[in-house]
Amino acid sequence: MTALTLSTAGAATLRADALVVGVAKGPKGPVVAAGAEAVDKAYDGKLAAVLDALGASGAEGETTKLPAPDGLKVPVVLAVGLGPVPEKDESFDEEALRRAAGAAARALHGAKKAAFALPLEDASAVTAVAEGALLGAYAFTVYQGGEKKAGKGAEKNGGPKRPLAEVVLLGAKPRDKEHKAAAERASVVATEVNVARDLINTPPNDLTPEAFAAVASATAKEHGIKVQVLDEKALTKGGYGGIMGVGKGSENPPRLVKIAYTHPDAEKHLAFVGKGITYDSGGISLKPAGHNETMKCDMSGAAAVFASVVAVAKLGLPVNVTGWLALAENMPSGSATKPGDVLRMYSGKTVEVLNTDAEGRLVLGDALTKASEENPDAIVDVATLTGAMVLALGDRTFGIMANDDAFRTSIHEIAEEVGEASWPMPLPEDLRKTMDSPTADIANMGVRMGGGLVAGLFLQEFVGEGITWAHLDIAGPAFHEGAPYGYTPKGGTGSAVRTLVRLAERTATGDLG
């Protein structure tokens, strides 16, 4: 993990491999942002003009490297775009700072130390820049380089570049309680988002349900979180027909993992439930060619739940949070569930399986029922559940469904606050009847149009009566296949971790609308 330090040193006096400054997009060209005054002075007040001559505009995420002039203790100045100049008396919003810091950190892969002289007006800005830099510095290189290229000298031998090793926030005061707390929180959250990314990016031959359960168990115990793992024997004996029905076609049997963080001063209890399909072939309803290659990411919901519970524990929040990881591998074989089979879920409800590729709702159904038995104040499930949600909202926005409008609104507000794009979605009652089955209590498929909403309605059937519940369909933003941008890498993103942690924080303080 990239190191983070706060410093009151001047931008002109700190020694580092690079110095990051912000530049905004003005009506007549780039405008140097606050925090870079000393750097601009070193360029004789002509930094904006130099950037303009080089074609820089200050557009969001734009990076421009310059040789440092005399007077600075760094060899390179990196100017990063913050987007439009704010209106009078307004500041750069936190997401603009977060993305700029992330873009700068990505551009400095391979460097040992970089000083960030971005606008830091308050503790919230410290959090945003720190988070962005730590998330942008992420790289998944575990499987790259080969034995001969590992260790020191790997980059010179053609191995992968290492992430930026140290981020120094200039203008952030290490003795200021608010600044220190902001940096510590950012470090915890970014670390756990990156843990979720690592899990998502790990190949499915190495991250089986059993292996995921082992990682979760070891980490949870390290942080004083209670762990319970149900293996295939316990799941069969307990009547978890949904999880077993999905996992029985694989040589790697399923698991249901419970991780429970408790605090002596807690007055509220949240349950987070994550879909953890460590690989999804579609089962007997096999996915077509071109749709299988990224299906290691189908456990992103479970990764988010696991990471968020650990983050809550590290932060010591006065709220009880229980995470449920529904882990299975969905494979076709002679023992796999077939279209037309009927499964008896943990709740006792029967489900006619019309499509084995609609498997996430089956494992979640069992986990939601189990989570409901503890009667938490609210349940939030997270899942890469439907391609329909991607068609509706695109690759960067997750959908929010809930059985309580106020709770759905609160989660939407929280997600936007922490920089995770989301949108509230309905649960139309008329779509429920499309899952009626002549054979079972319910089918796992309904009409194709509105498929993301149909899946939400299915899940609602397994939530305990009177329990507030929300469903986050992160199928779009969970795995990014395009070029990196801002603090978002190629591959696993850790989507929803920041939303869940902020939800826990607001629940702990009683500040949940």
ABEGO torsion letter per residue (X at the ends): XBBBBBBABBAAABBBABBBBBBBBBAAEBBBBBGAAAAAAAAGGAAAAAAAAAGBAGBBGBBBBBBBBBGBABABBBBBBAEBBBBBGBBBBAAAAAAAAAAAAAAABGBABBBBBBBBABAAAAAAAAAAAAAAABBBAAABGEAAABEBGAAAAGBBBBBBABBBBBGBBAABAAAAAAAAAAAAAAAAAAAAAAAAABBAAABBAAAAAAAAAAAAAAAGBBBBBBBAAAAAAAGBAAAAAAAAABABBBBBBBBBBBBAABABBBBBBBBBBABBAGEABBBBBGAAAAAAAAAAAAAAAAAAAAAAAAAGBBBBBBBBBBBBBBBBBAABBBBGBBBBBAAGBBBBBABAABAAAAAAAAAAAAAAAAGBABBBBBBBABAAAAAAAEAABBBBBBABAAAAAAAAAAAAAAGBBBBBBBBBAAAAAAABBAABABBABBBABGAAAAAAAAAAAABBBGBBBBBBBAAAAABBABBBBEABBBEBAGBGAAAAAAAAAAAAAGABX
